[in-house]
Amino acid sequence: MVAFSSSTRSAWPIVAAATAILLITMGARQTIGLFIAPLDATTGLGIVAISLAVAIGQFVWGFAQPVFGAVADRYGAGRVIVFGGLMLAAGTAATPFVRSEWQLIAALGVVSAFGAGAGSLSILIGSVMQRLPGERRSFAAGIINAGGSLGQFVFAPVVQAAILGIGWVGAMFGVAAATLLTLPLALAMRRHREGPEARPTAAQPEAHLGFGAQLRAAAAERSYWWLHLGFFTCGFHVAFLVTHLPGEVQLCGLSPVISANAIAIIGLANVVGSLGAGWLGTRVRLKILLSWIYGGRAAAILCFMMAPKTALTFYIFATALGVTWLATLPPTAGLVGKLFGTRYLATLIGLTMLSHQLGAFYGAWLGGLAVAHFGDYTWMFYADAALAAFAALINLPIREAPVVRTVAAA
């Protein structure tokens, strides 16, 4: 059993704050799919235009993370999270006033998404992992990641009830107000004096590298690219389902309440999946764990395609998906830390999240194109299963050893 040092114990309140922040930002983002039908009915923009705005938001959310990650690595995460919380609230509150595709893209796809990226996975996990020893990082990442999933579980039924009770505009304003709760939580994420785990040591020569040198070292490492490819497919999968699962439920003639319940179940199941992945990451090789997760997704999707489309089927499918939903993040973050250390961890994890969200762009956008052209999501589900199987294989060549670079003498 791993003993906790005093510096490790002092980091756990920061873990709790990061978990609560991600609960709010992910809860707000992962329920956007519930607004698509009423937004379409009100504005008449059409599923393709709305899907494009959501897809751009997915990419912008990913693009924001290495940008804000670099700022957080230099100045600390607290200010970044405050700035992002204000942007997220403003973009969300502006969405009910849009009347054109470009206005929707600006509000939902740029301002809201950019703000959410400032209080999201790479910044929060990177900041916390810099305060923890290597053997505790995967578990801490699992706890923070579970907060995002719990947010999905909490927000989905509340948002759906608000849409039915007070209308989608009132529900959207409620979500915007909830995102402001990240501002006081950001106080706990202010940069303090670095602990011994974050200081350069002879065992961590990569910590002596400058920012540009560290990026070049990462770009030259094949294992880092394999992680990016796997995370691309993860983003495709998550964005397609969280955006278009309500549409699939509607095509099957079922109640929209089932959509909200399914999204909530995914979130709750992923609390278990994230904590389990974080715990297993201390006992199983991380690349093997990632391969298991992606393989499980492929199997779940294929089973769903063959099953009758009832409420029970959607709930079972949501449970199976939820266990693997964002459980990829703890082992991915753990591998990045193993390869490159923690000095620029928020930036390096942010770059993997950019690949994740590039996949998310295609998952959200192509889902809208598929249903507009073919009338259903059949081909998207098959593509999703194929990509998950590909990701299960591409993670196997990854090595789990530090990348040691020699720093040239001045």
Contacts in CASP RR format, 6 or more apart in sequence:
PFRMAT RR
TARGET T0000
AUTHOR 0000-0000-0000
METHOD contacts of the structure
MODEL  1
MVAFSSSTRSAWPIVAAATAILLITMGARQTIGLFIAPLDATTGLGIVAI
SLAVAIGQFVWGFAQPVFGAVADRYGAGRVIVFGGLMLAAGTAATPFVRS
EWQLIAALGVVSAFGAGAGSLSILIGSVMQRLPGERRSFAAGIINAGGSL
GQFVFAPVVQAAILGIGWVGAMFGVAAATLLTLPLALAMRRHREGPEARP
TAAQPEAHLGFGAQLRAAAAERSYWWLHLGFFTCGFHVAFLVTHLPGEVQ
LCGLSPVISANAIAIIGLANVVGSLGAGWLGTRVRLKILLSWIYGGRAAA
ILCFMMAPKTALTFYIFATALGVTWLATLPPTAGLVGKLFGTRYLATLIG
LTMLSHQLGAFYGAWLGGLAVAHFGDYTWMFYADAALAAFAALINLPIRE
APVVRTVAAA
2 135 0 8 1.000
2 136 0 8 1.000
2 282 0 8 1.000
4 136 0 8 1.000
5 133 0 8 1.000
7 131 0 8 1.000
7 195 0 8 1.000
7 196 0 8 1.000
7 197 0 8 1.000
8 131 0 8 1.000
8 132 0 8 1.000
8 133 0 8 1.000
8 136 0 8 1.000
10 131 0 8 1.000
11 128 0 8 1.000
11 131 0 8 1.000
11 132 0 8 1.000
11 140 0 8 1.000
13 188 0 8 1.000
14 127 0 8 1.000
14 128 0 8 1.000
14 131 0 8 1.000
14 188 0 8 1.000
14 189 0 8 1.000
15 128 0 8 1.000
15 140 0 8 1.000
15 143 0 8 1.000
15 144 0 8 1.000
16 188 0 8 1.000
17 185 0 8 1.000
17 186 0 8 1.000
17 188 0 8 1.000
17 189 0 8 1.000
18 124 0 8 1.000
18 125 0 8 1.000
18 127 0 8 1.000
18 128 0 8 1.000
18 144 0 8 1.000
18 189 0 8 1.000
19 143 0 8 1.000
19 144 0 8 1.000
19 146 0 8 1.000
19 147 0 8 1.000
19 148 0 8 1.000
20 147 0 8 1.000
20 185 0 8 1.000
21 81 0 8 1.000
21 119 0 8 1.000
21 124 0 8 1.000
21 182 0 8 1.000
21 185 0 8 1.000
21 186 0 8 1.000
21 189 0 8 1.000
22 119 0 8 1.000
22 120 0 8 1.000
22 121 0 8 1.000
22 124 0 8 1.000
22 144 0 8 1.000
22 145 0 8 1.000
22 147 0 8 1.000
22 148 0 8 1.000
22 151 0 8 1.000
23 147 0 8 1.000
23 148 0 8 1.000
23 150 0 8 1.000
23 151 0 8 1.000
23 154 0 8 1.000
24 151 0 8 1.000
24 178 0 8 1.000
24 179 0 8 1.000
24 181 0 8 1.000
24 182 0 8 1.000
24 185 0 8 1.000
25 85 0 8 1.000
25 88 0 8 1.000
25 116 0 8 1.000
25 117 0 8 1.000
25 119 0 8 1.000
25 120 0 8 1.000
25 148 0 8 1.000
25 179 0 8 1.000
25 182 0 8 1.000
26 120 0 8 1.000
26 147 0 8 1.000
26 148 0 8 1.000
26 149 0 8 1.000
26 151 0 8 1.000
26 152 0 8 1.000
27 148 0 8 1.000
27 151 0 8 1.000
27 152 0 8 1.000
27 154 0 8 1.000
27 155 0 8 1.000
27 156 0 8 1.000
28 88 0 8 1.000
28 92 0 8 1.000
28 116 0 8 1.000
28 155 0 8 1.000
28 175 0 8 1.000
28 178 0 8 1.000
28 179 0 8 1.000
29 61 0 8 1.000
29 113 0 8 1.000
29 116 0 8 1.000
30 148 0 8 1.000
30 151 0 8 1.000
30 152 0 8 1.000
30 155 0 8 1.000
30 156 0 8 1.000
30 242 0 8 1.000
30 263 0 8 1.000
30 267 0 8 1.000
31 152 0 8 1.000
31 155 0 8 1.000
31 156 0 8 1.000
31 159 0 8 1.000
31 175 0 8 1.000
31 263 0 8 1.000
32 54 0 8 1.000
32 108 0 8 1.000
32 242 0 8 1.000
32 243 0 8 1.000
33 54 0 8 1.000
33 242 0 8 1.000
33 243 0 8 1.000
33 244 0 8 1.000
33 245 0 8 1.000
33 246 0 8 1.000
34 156 0 8 1.000
34 159 0 8 1.000
34 160 0 8 1.000
34 163 0 8 1.000
34 246 0 8 1.000
34 256 0 8 1.000
34 259 0 8 1.000
34 260 0 8 1.000
34 263 0 8 1.000
35 95 0 8 1.000
35 163 0 8 1.000
35 168 0 8 1.000
35 171 0 8 1.000
35 172 0 8 1.000
36 47 0 8 1.000
36 50 0 8 1.000
36 51 0 8 1.000
36 54 0 8 1.000
36 243 0 8 1.000
36 246 0 8 1.000
36 247 0 8 1.000
37 246 0 8 1.000
37 247 0 8 1.000
37 250 0 8 1.000
37 256 0 8 1.000
38 163 0 8 1.000
38 167 0 8 1.000
38 168 0 8 1.000
39 45 0 8 1.000
39 50 0 8 1.000
39 95 0 8 1.000
39 104 0 8 1.000
39 168 0 8 1.000
40 46 0 8 1.000
40 47 0 8 1.000
40 50 0 8 1.000
42 168 0 8 1.000
43 98 0 8 1.000
43 99 0 8 1.000
43 104 0 8 1.000
45 100 0 8 1.000
45 101 0 8 1.000
45 104 0 8 1.000
47 368 0 8 1.000
47 371 0 8 1.000
47 372 0 8 1.000
48 368 0 8 1.000
48 369 0 8 1.000
48 372 0 8 1.000
49 101 0 8 1.000
49 104 0 8 1.000
50 104 0 8 1.000
51 243 0 8 1.000
51 244 0 8 1.000
51 364 0 8 1.000
51 365 0 8 1.000
51 367 0 8 1.000
51 368 0 8 1.000
51 369 0 8 1.000
52 101 0 8 1.000
52 105 0 8 1.000
52 365 0 8 1.000
53 101 0 8 1.000
53 104 0 8 1.000
53 105 0 8 1.000
53 108 0 8 1.000
53 109 0 8 1.000
54 108 0 8 1.000
54 109 0 8 1.000
54 239 0 8 1.000
54 243 0 8 1.000
54 364 0 8 1.000
54 365 0 8 1.000
55 239 0 8 1.000
55 360 0 8 1.000
55 361 0 8 1.000
55 362 0 8 1.000
55 363 0 8 1.000
55 364 0 8 1.000
55 365 0 8 1.000
56 105 0 8 1.000
56 109 0 8 1.000
56 110 0 8 1.000
56 113 0 8 1.000
56 361 0 8 1.000
57 108 0 8 1.000
57 109 0 8 1.000
57 110 0 8 1.000
57 112 0 8 1.000
57 113 0 8 1.000
57 361 0 8 1.000
58 113 0 8 1.000
58 235 0 8 1.000
58 239 0 8 1.000
58 357 0 8 1.000
58 359 0 8 1.000
58 360 0 8 1.000
58 361 0 8 1.000
58 363 0 8 1.000
58 364 0 8 1.000
59 357 0 8 1.000
59 358 0 8 1.000
59 360 0 8 1.000
59 361 0 8 1.000
60 109 0 8 1.000
60 110 0 8 1.000
60 113 0 8 1.000
60 114 0 8 1.000
60 357 0 8 1.000
61 113 0 8 1.000
61 114 0 8 1.000
61 116 0 8 1.000
61 117 0 8 1.000
61 120 0 8 1.000
61 357 0 8 1.000
61 360 0 8 1.000
62 117 0 8 1.000
62 120 0 8 1.000
62 350 0 8 1.000
62 353 0 8 1.000
62 354 0 8 1.000
62 356 0 8 1.000
62 357 0 8 1.000
62 358 0 8 1.000
62 360 0 8 1.000
63 114 0 8 1.000
63 354 0 8 1.000
63 357 0 8 1.000
64 113 0 8 1.000
64 114 0 8 1.000
64 115 0 8 1.000
64 116 0 8 1.000
64 117 0 8 1.000
64 118 0 8 1.000
64 120 0 8 1.000
65 117 0 8 1.000
65 120 0 8 1.000
65 121 0 8 1.000
65 122 0 8 1.000
65 123 0 8 1.000
65 349 0 8 1.000
65 350 0 8 1.000
65 353 0 8 1.000
65 354 0 8 1.000
65 357 0 8 1.000
66 122 0 8 1.000
66 347 0 8 1.000
66 350 0 8 1.000
66 351 0 8 1.000
66 353 0 8 1.000
66 354 0 8 1.000
68 80 0 8 1.000
68 84 0 8 1.000
68 117 0 8 1.000
68 118 0 8 1.000
68 119 0 8 1.000
68 122 0 8 1.000
68 123 0 8 1.000
68 346 0 8 1.000
69 80 0 8 1.000
69 122 0 8 1.000
69 123 0 8 1.000
69 126 0 8 1.000
69 346 0 8 1.000
69 347 0 8 1.000
69 350 0 8 1.000
70 211 0 8 1.000
70 344 0 8 1.000
70 346 0 8 1.000
70 347 0 8 1.000
71 79 0 8 1.000
71 80 0 8 1.000
72 78 0 8 1.000
72 80 0 8 1.000
72 123 0 8 1.000
72 126 0 8 1.000
72 127 0 8 1.000
72 346 0 8 1.000
73 211 0 8 1.000
73 343 0 8 1.000
73 344 0 8 1.000
73 345 0 8 1.000
73 346 0 8 1.000
73 347 0 8 1.000
75 191 0 8 1.000
76 127 0 8 1.000
76 189 0 8 1.000
76 190 0 8 1.000
76 191 0 8 1.000
77 123 0 8 1.000
77 124 0 8 1.000
77 127 0 8 1.000
77 186 0 8 1.000
77 189 0 8 1.000
77 190 0 8 1.000
77 191 0 8 1.000
77 346 0 8 1.000
78 186 0 8 1.000
78 187 0 8 1.000
78 189 0 8 1.000
78 190 0 8 1.000
78 191 0 8 1.000
79 186 0 8 1.000
79 190 0 8 1.000
80 118 0 8 1.000
80 119 0 8 1.000
80 123 0 8 1.000
81 118 0 8 1.000
81 119 0 8 1.000
81 123 0 8 1.000
81 182 0 8 1.000
81 183 0 8 1.000
81 185 0 8 1.000
81 186 0 8 1.000
81 189 0 8 1.000
82 182 0 8 1.000
82 183 0 8 1.000
82 186 0 8 1.000
83 115 0 8 1.000
83 118 0 8 1.000
84 114 0 8 1.000
84 115 0 8 1.000
84 116 0 8 1.000
84 117 0 8 1.000
84 118 0 8 1.000
84 119 0 8 1.000
84 182 0 8 1.000
85 115 0 8 1.000
85 118 0 8 1.000
85 119 0 8 1.000
85 179 0 8 1.000
85 180 0 8 1.000
85 182 0 8 1.000
85 183 0 8 1.000
86 115 0 8 1.000
86 180 0 8 1.000
86 183 0 8 1.000
87 111 0 8 1.000
87 112 0 8 1.000
87 114 0 8 1.000
87 115 0 8 1.000
87 118 0 8 1.000
88 112 0 8 1.000
88 115 0 8 1.000
88 116 0 8 1.000
88 118 0 8 1.000
88 119 0 8 1.000
88 176 0 8 1.000
88 179 0 8 1.000
88 182 0 8 1.000
89 176 0 8 1.000
89 177 0 8 1.000
89 179 0 8 1.000
89 180 0 8 1.000
90 111 0 8 1.000
90 112 0 8 1.000
90 176 0 8 1.000
91 107 0 8 1.000
91 108 0 8 1.000
91 111 0 8 1.000
91 112 0 8 1.000
91 176 0 8 1.000
92 107 0 8 1.000
92 108 0 8 1.000
92 112 0 8 1.000
92 172 0 8 1.000
92 175 0 8 1.000
92 176 0 8 1.000
92 179 0 8 1.000
93 172 0 8 1.000
93 173 0 8 1.000
93 176 0 8 1.000
94 107 0 8 1.000
94 111 0 8 1.000
94 112 0 8 1.000
95 104 0 8 1.000
95 107 0 8 1.000
95 108 0 8 1.000
95 112 0 8 1.000
95 172 0 8 1.000
96 168 0 8 1.000
96 169 0 8 1.000
96 170 0 8 1.000
96 172 0 8 1.000
96 173 0 8 1.000
97 103 0 8 1.000
97 107 0 8 1.000
98 104 0 8 1.000
98 106 0 8 1.000
98 107 0 8 1.000
98 108 0 8 1.000
117 123 0 8 1.000
119 182 0 8 1.000
120 353 0 8 1.000
121 144 0 8 1.000
121 145 0 8 1.000
121 329 0 8 1.000
121 349 0 8 1.000
121 350 0 8 1.000
121 353 0 8 1.000
122 346 0 8 1.000
122 347 0 8 1.000
122 349 0 8 1.000
122 350 0 8 1.000
122 352 0 8 1.000
122 353 0 8 1.000
123 346 0 8 1.000
124 144 0 8 1.000
124 189 0 8 1.000
125 140 0 8 1.000
125 141 0 8 1.000
125 144 0 8 1.000
125 145 0 8 1.000
125 329 0 8 1.000
125 333 0 8 1.000
125 345 0 8 1.000
125 346 0 8 1.000
125 349 0 8 1.000
126 333 0 8 1.000
126 342 0 8 1.000
126 345 0 8 1.000
126 346 0 8 1.000
126 349 0 8 1.000
127 189 0 8 1.000
127 346 0 8 1.000
128 140 0 8 1.000
128 141 0 8 1.000
128 144 0 8 1.000
129 137 0 8 1.000
129 140 0 8 1.000
129 141 0 8 1.000
129 333 0 8 1.000
129 334 0 8 1.000
129 337 0 8 1.000
129 342 0 8 1.000
129 345 0 8 1.000
130 194 0 8 1.000
130 197 0 8 1.000
130 198 0 8 1.000
130 342 0 8 1.000
130 343 0 8 1.000
130 345 0 8 1.000
130 346 0 8 1.000
131 195 0 8 1.000
131 197 0 8 1.000
131 198 0 8 1.000
132 140 0 8 1.000
132 197 0 8 1.000
133 197 0 8 1.000
134 197 0 8 1.000
134 337 0 8 1.000
135 282 0 8 1.000
137 333 0 8 1.000
137 334 0 8 1.000
137 337 0 8 1.000
138 277 0 8 1.000
138 278 0 8 1.000
138 281 0 8 1.000
138 282 0 8 1.000
138 286 0 8 1.000
138 330 0 8 1.000
138 331 0 8 1.000
138 333 0 8 1.000
138 334 0 8 1.000
139 278 0 8 1.000
139 279 0 8 1.000
139 281 0 8 1.000
139 282 0 8 1.000
139 330 0 8 1.000
141 278 0 8 1.000
141 329 0 8 1.000
141 330 0 8 1.000
141 333 0 8 1.000
141 334 0 8 1.000
142 274 0 8 1.000
142 275 0 8 1.000
142 276 0 8 1.000
142 277 0 8 1.000
142 278 0 8 1.000
142 329 0 8 1.000
142 330 0 8 1.000
143 274 0 8 1.000
143 275 0 8 1.000
143 278 0 8 1.000
145 270 0 8 1.000
145 274 0 8 1.000
145 277 0 8 1.000
145 326 0 8 1.000
145 327 0 8 1.000
145 329 0 8 1.000
145 330 0 8 1.000
146 270 0 8 1.000
146 271 0 8 1.000
146 273 0 8 1.000
146 274 0 8 1.000
146 275 0 8 1.000
147 271 0 8 1.000
147 274 0 8 1.000
148 267 0 8 1.000
148 326 0 8 1.000
149 266 0 8 1.000
149 267 0 8 1.000
149 268 0 8 1.000
149 269 0 8 1.000
149 270 0 8 1.000
149 271 0 8 1.000
149 273 0 8 1.000
149 274 0 8 1.000
149 322 0 8 1.000
149 325 0 8 1.000
149 326 0 8 1.000
150 267 0 8 1.000
150 268 0 8 1.000
150 271 0 8 1.000
151 267 0 8 1.000
152 263 0 8 1.000
152 264 0 8 1.000
152 266 0 8 1.000
152 267 0 8 1.000
152 270 0 8 1.000
153 264 0 8 1.000
153 265 0 8 1.000
153 267 0 8 1.000
153 268 0 8 1.000
153 271 0 8 1.000
154 264 0 8 1.000
155 175 0 8 1.000
155 178 0 8 1.000
156 260 0 8 1.000
156 261 0 8 1.000
156 263 0 8 1.000
156 264 0 8 1.000
156 267 0 8 1.000
157 260 0 8 1.000
157 261 0 8 1.000
157 264 0 8 1.000
159 171 0 8 1.000
159 175 0 8 1.000
159 260 0 8 1.000
160 256 0 8 1.000
160 257 0 8 1.000
160 259 0 8 1.000
160 260 0 8 1.000
162 170 0 8 1.000
162 171 0 8 1.000
162 174 0 8 1.000
163 171 0 8 1.000
197 342 0 8 1.000
198 342 0 8 1.000
198 343 0 8 1.000
199 207 0 8 1.000
200 207 0 8 1.000
200 208 0 8 1.000
200 343 0 8 1.000
201 207 0 8 1.000
204 341 0 8 1.000
204 402 0 8 1.000
205 404 0 8 1.000
205 405 0 8 1.000
205 406 0 8 1.000
205 407 0 8 1.000
206 214 0 8 1.000
206 217 0 8 1.000
206 340 0 8 1.000
206 341 0 8 1.000
206 343 0 8 1.000
206 402 0 8 1.000
206 403 0 8 1.000
206 404 0 8 1.000
206 405 0 8 1.000
207 341 0 8 1.000
207 342 0 8 1.000
207 343 0 8 1.000
208 407 0 8 1.000
209 217 0 8 1.000
209 343 0 8 1.000
209 405 0 8 1.000
209 407 0 8 1.000
211 344 0 8 1.000
211 347 0 8 1.000
213 405 0 8 1.000
213 407 0 8 1.000
214 340 0 8 1.000
214 343 0 8 1.000
214 344 0 8 1.000
214 347 0 8 1.000
214 348 0 8 1.000
215 344 0 8 1.000
215 347 0 8 1.000
217 340 0 8 1.000
217 403 0 8 1.000
217 405 0 8 1.000
218 224 0 8 1.000
218 339 0 8 1.000
218 340 0 8 1.000
218 348 0 8 1.000
218 351 0 8 1.000
218 403 0 8 1.000
221 339 0 8 1.000
221 340 0 8 1.000
221 403 0 8 1.000
222 397 0 8 1.000
223 335 0 8 1.000
223 339 0 8 1.000
223 397 0 8 1.000
223 398 0 8 1.000
223 399 0 8 1.000
224 336 0 8 1.000
224 339 0 8 1.000
224 340 0 8 1.000
224 348 0 8 1.000
226 394 0 8 1.000
226 395 0 8 1.000
226 397 0 8 1.000
226 398 0 8 1.000
227 332 0 8 1.000
227 335 0 8 1.000
227 336 0 8 1.000
227 352 0 8 1.000
227 395 0 8 1.000
227 398 0 8 1.000
228 351 0 8 1.000
228 352 0 8 1.000
228 355 0 8 1.000
229 355 0 8 1.000
229 391 0 8 1.000
229 394 0 8 1.000
230 290 0 8 1.000
230 294 0 8 1.000
230 355 0 8 1.000
230 390 0 8 1.000
230 391 0 8 1.000
230 394 0 8 1.000
230 395 0 8 1.000
231 328 0 8 1.000
231 332 0 8 1.000
231 352 0 8 1.000
231 353 0 8 1.000
231 355 0 8 1.000
231 356 0 8 1.000
232 355 0 8 1.000
232 356 0 8 1.000
232 358 0 8 1.000
232 359 0 8 1.000
233 294 0 8 1.000
233 359 0 8 1.000
233 387 0 8 1.000
233 388 0 8 1.000
233 390 0 8 1.000
233 391 0 8 1.000
234 294 0 8 1.000
234 328 0 8 1.000
234 356 0 8 1.000
234 391 0 8 1.000
235 356 0 8 1.000
235 357 0 8 1.000
235 359 0 8 1.000
235 360 0 8 1.000
235 363 0 8 1.000
236 359 0 8 1.000
236 360 0 8 1.000
236 362 0 8 1.000
236 363 0 8 1.000
236 384 0 8 1.000
236 387 0 8 1.000
237 297 0 8 1.000
237 363 0 8 1.000
237 384 0 8 1.000
237 387 0 8 1.000
237 388 0 8 1.000
238 325 0 8 1.000
238 326 0 8 1.000
238 360 0 8 1.000
239 357 0 8 1.000
239 359 0 8 1.000
239 360 0 8 1.000
239 361 0 8 1.000
239 363 0 8 1.000
239 364 0 8 1.000
240 363 0 8 1.000
240 364 0 8 1.000
240 366 0 8 1.000
240 367 0 8 1.000
240 380 0 8 1.000
240 384 0 8 1.000
241 266 0 8 1.000
241 321 0 8 1.000
241 384 0 8 1.000
242 263 0 8 1.000
242 266 0 8 1.000
243 363 0 8 1.000
243 364 0 8 1.000
243 367 0 8 1.000
244 364 0 8 1.000
244 367 0 8 1.000
244 368 0 8 1.000
244 371 0 8 1.000
244 377 0 8 1.000
244 380 0 8 1.000
245 259 0 8 1.000
245 262 0 8 1.000
245 263 0 8 1.000
245 314 0 8 1.000
246 256 0 8 1.000
246 259 0 8 1.000
246 263 0 8 1.000
247 259 0 8 1.000
247 371 0 8 1.000
247 377 0 8 1.000
248 377 0 8 1.000
249 255 0 8 1.000
249 256 0 8 1.000
249 258 0 8 1.000
249 259 0 8 1.000
249 262 0 8 1.000
249 314 0 8 1.000
250 256 0 8 1.000
250 259 0 8 1.000
251 371 0 8 1.000
251 375 0 8 1.000
251 376 0 8 1.000
251 377 0 8 1.000
252 309 0 8 1.000
254 309 0 8 1.000
254 310 0 8 1.000
254 311 0 8 1.000
254 314 0 8 1.000
255 311 0 8 1.000
258 311 0 8 1.000
258 314 0 8 1.000
258 315 0 8 1.000
261 315 0 8 1.000
261 318 0 8 1.000
262 314 0 8 1.000
262 315 0 8 1.000
262 317 0 8 1.000
262 318 0 8 1.000
263 318 0 8 1.000
265 315 0 8 1.000
265 318 0 8 1.000
265 319 0 8 1.000
265 322 0 8 1.000
266 318 0 8 1.000
266 319 0 8 1.000
266 321 0 8 1.000
266 322 0 8 1.000
266 325 0 8 1.000
267 322 0 8 1.000
267 325 0 8 1.000
268 322 0 8 1.000
269 318 0 8 1.000
269 319 0 8 1.000
269 320 0 8 1.000
269 321 0 8 1.000
269 322 0 8 1.000
269 323 0 8 1.000
269 325 0 8 1.000
270 322 0 8 1.000
270 323 0 8 1.000
270 324 0 8 1.000
270 325 0 8 1.000
270 326 0 8 1.000
270 327 0 8 1.000
272 323 0 8 1.000
273 322 0 8 1.000
273 323 0 8 1.000
273 324 0 8 1.000
273 325 0 8 1.000
273 327 0 8 1.000
274 326 0 8 1.000
274 327 0 8 1.000
274 329 0 8 1.000
274 330 0 8 1.000
276 327 0 8 1.000
277 289 0 8 1.000
277 293 0 8 1.000
277 327 0 8 1.000
277 328 0 8 1.000
277 329 0 8 1.000
277 330 0 8 1.000
277 331 0 8 1.000
278 330 0 8 1.000
278 331 0 8 1.000
280 289 0 8 1.000
281 289 0 8 1.000
281 330 0 8 1.000
281 331 0 8 1.000
281 334 0 8 1.000
285 400 0 8 1.000
286 331 0 8 1.000
286 332 0 8 1.000
286 334 0 8 1.000
286 335 0 8 1.000
286 338 0 8 1.000
286 398 0 8 1.000
286 400 0 8 1.000
287 331 0 8 1.000
287 335 0 8 1.000
287 395 0 8 1.000
287 396 0 8 1.000
287 398 0 8 1.000
287 400 0 8 1.000
288 396 0 8 1.000
289 331 0 8 1.000
290 328 0 8 1.000
290 331 0 8 1.000
290 332 0 8 1.000
290 335 0 8 1.000
290 391 0 8 1.000
290 392 0 8 1.000
290 395 0 8 1.000
290 398 0 8 1.000
291 392 0 8 1.000
291 393 0 8 1.000
291 395 0 8 1.000
291 396 0 8 1.000
292 392 0 8 1.000
293 324 0 8 1.000
293 327 0 8 1.000
293 328 0 8 1.000
293 331 0 8 1.000
294 324 0 8 1.000
294 328 0 8 1.000
294 388 0 8 1.000
294 389 0 8 1.000
294 391 0 8 1.000
294 392 0 8 1.000
294 395 0 8 1.000
295 388 0 8 1.000
295 389 0 8 1.000
295 391 0 8 1.000
295 392 0 8 1.000
296 320 0 8 1.000
296 324 0 8 1.000
296 388 0 8 1.000
296 392 0 8 1.000
297 321 0 8 1.000
297 324 0 8 1.000
297 385 0 8 1.000
297 388 0 8 1.000
298 385 0 8 1.000
298 386 0 8 1.000
298 388 0 8 1.000
298 389 0 8 1.000
298 392 0 8 1.000
300 317 0 8 1.000
300 320 0 8 1.000
300 321 0 8 1.000
300 324 0 8 1.000
301 381 0 8 1.000
301 384 0 8 1.000
301 385 0 8 1.000
301 388 0 8 1.000
302 385 0 8 1.000
303 317 0 8 1.000
303 320 0 8 1.000
304 313 0 8 1.000
304 317 0 8 1.000
304 320 0 8 1.000
304 381 0 8 1.000
305 378 0 8 1.000
305 381 0 8 1.000
305 382 0 8 1.000
305 385 0 8 1.000
307 313 0 8 1.000
307 316 0 8 1.000
307 317 0 8 1.000
332 349 0 8 1.000
332 352 0 8 1.000
333 345 0 8 1.000
333 349 0 8 1.000
335 398 0 8 1.000
335 400 0 8 1.000
336 345 0 8 1.000
336 348 0 8 1.000
336 349 0 8 1.000
336 352 0 8 1.000
337 345 0 8 1.000
337 348 0 8 1.000
338 400 0 8 1.000
338 401 0 8 1.000
338 402 0 8 1.000
339 401 0 8 1.000
339 402 0 8 1.000
339 403 0 8 1.000
340 348 0 8 1.000
340 402 0 8 1.000
340 403 0 8 1.000
341 402 0 8 1.000
363 380 0 8 1.000
366 380 0 8 1.000
366 383 0 8 1.000
367 377 0 8 1.000
367 380 0 8 1.000
370 376 0 8 1.000
370 377 0 8 1.000
370 379 0 8 1.000
370 380 0 8 1.000
371 377 0 8 1.000
END
